[in-house]
């Protein structure tokens, strides 16, 4: 069986579905990851094959600002509202569809796309095969799905296809990595949703050992803005956290694969800055995660029972994660415009002193353990490729 995964090329976008790709590869299927060239090191480190598509991020941003000159001046709230329609759909989708002949030549039996990638359903429809939606976390709200569908309609028509009412979302099979206690009520309306445990893909790199942790006697706080350069370049965020907490806790900061640890200048004792640290090497030792609410870091922390202080940027999924964390009690949400040294210090101190946050996070960790694993998700993908019929949740529950 030939299974194509499509991703817009961010590490955080691809990683949630990477364990599924590995599981299908291990089941002796042909697996390819259609994504941007910049993700090649990550894809190949996981033992997977890449089919390069799309355009480099600088060119994508150039096209975005050329098409929407007002984008640079948008408020965080407005940018969050338009990032899906104007950037994910308006810029990234046609850049991937430029490679449509190469994608169709690979002849997939099924396409698996992550929720921010919208060309995959068009590729699958042109190939005459079904597709799978793989979520990032709490489900995208119906109004955003509808807005994306409207923006996508011209691309479906341009390729001789009748536009899908939901832009391709939730038609055949939706794999949902969100723990049920974090999910929003509207998710119950998706009839083909199936839980899949959020897991960490197996890397070929040797396991990291952080020797300095052997001599640490303070709480370890992990600070990350994910791996996307548009977020990790926010040095002011890191400087605020350092000013707020250095000396009180052991701070571990990652600035992303393309970041520069020395850009933060001289560091106080107890502050460690790296480009990237595998979650499994660090999170089991952490008392708190401070992040922008990215899905990979949020679900990763919860998998280890670590609460999160989320400061979302202009990303709708980050705002959903921050909302879900706050409602569940596994975290707090701090607005970016309210971010100061004093506020960061107060919120972090509160979370470290109040055991209820960790208690809720640990309860969710147990919930995650009970979710179906990627091997079961792989069976659903195989079933879809063979039967070519939607797989309702109730159909599986009834077995």
N, C-alpha and C positions, 0 to 999 in steps of 0.2 A: 504494500500500500504506500502511496506517495502523499505525504502530508506537508503542506506549506504553512509556515507561520509568518504573519506580517506584523511589523512593528514600525513606529515612527522614529525609532533610533535612539531613544534615551535609555540609559541603563535601568532607570526606575520603571520605565514603561515595559521593557522586555522581561525583566527579571521575574515578575509574578508568574509568567507562563513558561519560563525556562525549564522548571522541573518537569512539566508535562512533556515538553519537547524531548527531554532526556529519557523519560519513561517510554515514549513511543519509539525513540531510537533503540532503546534497550530491548524493545519487543520486536526488533528487526524490521522496522519500517524505514523507508527512505524519508528523511526529514531535512528540510531546508528552511533557513530563516531569511526571509526577504526583508531587508532593512538597510539603513544607511551604512556606508563604508566605515564611518567612525566607530561603529559597534563591532567591527571585525575582531579586535583582540578579545573582547568579552565573549563573543559567540564561539570563537575557536578555543578559548580557554575552557569552555564547557564541553568541548568535544563535539561541537555541532558545525554544520556547513552553512556558509552565508551565501546569499544571492544578492549582491549589492544593488540597491535601488534608491531613488530619491536624490536629494541634493544636500550639500554640506550645510550645516546650521547657519553660517554667516550669509550664504546665498539665500537661504530660506527667509532670514530676517530682512535682508535687502528687499526681497520681493514683497514681503509683508508691508514694509514701510512705504514702498513705492505704490502699492495698491491702496493703502490706508494711511495717508500722511498724518492723520490725527492720532495714530496708535501710540506714539511716544508720549503724548500728553494726557492719556487716559488716566482716570483714577484707578486705584487697585480694584475696586468693585466693578467698574465698567470693563476693565481689561479682562477680569475673570469671566465676565458674562460673554465677551466676544472672542476669547481665545479659541474656543472650539470652532465656531462658525468661520471666523476670519483666518485663523492660522492652521488648525488641524485639518479643517475641510478646505478652506479657500486656497491655501498654499501647499501643504504637504500632500493632500490627496492627488492633485494633478501631477505633482512631481513624481509620485510613485507610479501613476498610470502612464507616464511617459515610457515606462519599461513594460507595458502590458504585453507586447509580443514575446519578450523573454520570459515573463511570468507564465503565460499560457503555454509556451514551448516546454516548460518543465512538466506540464500535464499533471497537476495535482488531482488527487481523488477527493480531498477535502482541504479547506482553508481554515486556519485558526488565526483570528486577529485579536490584538489587545484593544481595549475599549477606546483608546485615543486614535486608532488607525482606521480610516474609513474607506480606503480603496479596496481592502480585502474582499468585502461582499461583492463589489463590482467585478473583481477578478474571478471570483468563484462563479458568479452568475454567467459571465462570458464563457467560462470553462464548462458550464452545465453541471456544477457540483455543489453540494451544500457547504455551509460555513459555520464556524463556531465563534461565539463572542466570549472572550476571557476578560473578566472584570479586574479592576485594580483594588477595590475595596467597597465601601458603601456605594450603592447604585446611583447612577446619574439620574436626576429627577426627570419626570416625563416631559416637562416644558423644554428642557435642554435637549432631550432626544428629538423632540419635534422641531426645534430650531435647526438642529444639525440635519435633519431629514430634508427640510426646505432648502438649505444651502447645498445639499448633495444632489438634489433632483437634476440640475443641469448636467452633472457628470454622468448620471445614469443614462439620460437621454442622448448625450453625445456619443455613447457607445452602443446605441440602438437598444437600450433596455428601458422597460417601464419602471419608473422610480418606485422603490420600496417605500411603503407608507411610513416606516420607522427608520429609513436610511439603512436598512439591513439589520438593525438591532433586534435581538430576541426572536428571530424567526425560526431557527432550527434547534439551537442548543446554547444555553448561557451557563458558563462555569463561574461560580460565585465564590471568591475567596474570603468574603467578609463573614466574620463570626456573627451568628444570628442576633446576639444581643447588641451589636453595633449597627445592624441593618435598619434602614428606614421602612416604615409601613408600606409605602407604595411598591416596594419590591415584590410584595405578595401577588401583584397583578401579572407578573411575568411567568407565563405558564411553562416555560422550558428551562427554568432556573434549577441548577443542581450545585450543591455545595462542593467545594474542593479545598482541602486544607492548604493554607499558605505555607510553603516550604522554601528552603534555600537550595538553589541548584548546586550540584557537586562540581567543585572547581578542580582543575588539574594542578593548580599551584599548591605547594606545601602548606600545611596548616600554619597559621601565624601564631607566634608565641610572643606575648608582651611581657618580657622579663621584669620590667619595672613594677608590674602589678604585685609581685611577690613581697614587696616592701611597702605596700600602701596600707595605711590604717585609717583612711578617710573614705567617705562615700565617693563612689566614682560616678560622674555625670558625663554622659556621652552627648556631644553637640554635633549635629549634622544638618546640612541643607540638601542632602541627596547627592546626586552626581551630575545633574544638568548644569552646564556653565552659567546659564541665565540666572540660576539661584545661588550656586556656590561662589560666584564672584562678589557676593554681598559681604565684603570684609567688615563693614560697619556693624553688621549683626554679630559677627564673631567677637569683635572688639567690645561690644556692649556686654556680652556674656562673660568675657574675661574680666572686665572691670567689675562686674557684679559679683562674681563667685570665686575668683582666684584667691587662694589662701583658706577658703572655707571647705572646699571639696577638691577632689582630684578631677581635673577637666581633661577630657579626651575629645579633640576636635578633628573632624575630617573635612578637607576642603575640595574633595572630588578628584578624579583621575587627571583632570586637566588643570587643577589648581596648583598654587605654589605655596607650600607651608611657610617659607620665609617671608611671604608678603605681609604677615602679621607682625613682623619686627621682633625685637627682643621679648621673650616670654617670661612671665613670673614662674617661680618654682611651682611644680604641681600642675603645669599646663603642658599637654602633649599634643602636637599637631602632626597629622599624617594626611597623605592624599586619600587613602582608602584602607579600611580595616574590615575584614570579613565579619559579619554580624555574629557568627557563631563563636568567634574568638573573644569578643568583647561584651556582648549584651548579657551573658549569664552573670557577669560581675558587676553590673550597673544598678544603681539605685534610682536613676532618673534619666530619661531621654529628653533633650531639648531639640526641637526640629521645626521645620516649616509645615509639618503635617503630611509629608509625602507618604504615599501608600506603602512603599517598601519598608521604610523605617518604622512607620506606625504599626503595621502588622508584624514586622520582625520583633519589635520591642514587646508587643503583647504576647507573642509566642513564648517569650521568656518571662512573662509576668512583670514587665517593667512599665511603669506609668510614663505618660508623655505630657510635657508642656509644649503645646503646639502654637506656633506663631505663623499662620498661613500667609503666603504671598499671593500673587495674582494667578492662582490656579484653582479652578473650581473643585477639583478632587481634594486639594489640600483643605479647602474650607469645609467640605463634607466630612473629611476625616476629623478635623478639629471639632466640628459640631458633635459628631458621634462620640468622640472621646469625652467631651464635657457632659453630654447627656448621660452617658453610662457611668460616669464617676471614675473612669480609668485615666482621666487627664484633665487638664485645664486648657482653655483657649485664651491667648493673649493677642489682641489686635495689633497689627503692624504699626498703626499710627499712635498706639499707646506704649510702644516699646521704648523704655528708658532703662538706665542702669538700676534705678531704684525699684521700678516695677518688676524687672527681671529678677532682682535679688529677693523681693518680697514673695513673688509667686513660687520661685524655686524653693525658698525656705519653707513655705507653707506645705508644699508637696512632699518635701523630705521629712518634715516633722509629723505629718498626718498619715498614719498607717492605712487609712481607708483607701487611698489611691492605689497603693500596692496590692491591697486585698482584692479590689475589683479587678486589677490587671491580672492577678494570679488566677482569679476565677475564670476570666476570659481565656487565659492560657490553657486551662483544663477543657474549656469549650472547644478550643482549636484542636487539641489532641483528639477529641471525639469526632471531628469532621472527617468525611471520606478523603482518602489519600489520592495522590496523583495516579496511582495504578488503576483505581476505579474510574477516574476521569478519563484515562486513556481508553478504557473499555467502552465508555460512552462515545468517544470520538470514533473508535473503530466501528461501533454499531451504526453511527450516523453515516459513515462513509459507505457502508454496505447497504443499509436499508433505505437511505435517502428520504427519510421521513422525520419530521420534528419529533423530539423526545420529550414528552410532557413530564413534569416532575411527578405527577400522580402515577404515571405508568411505572416508574422505577420504584416508588414507594409501595406499590401494590404487590411487588414481587416477594 
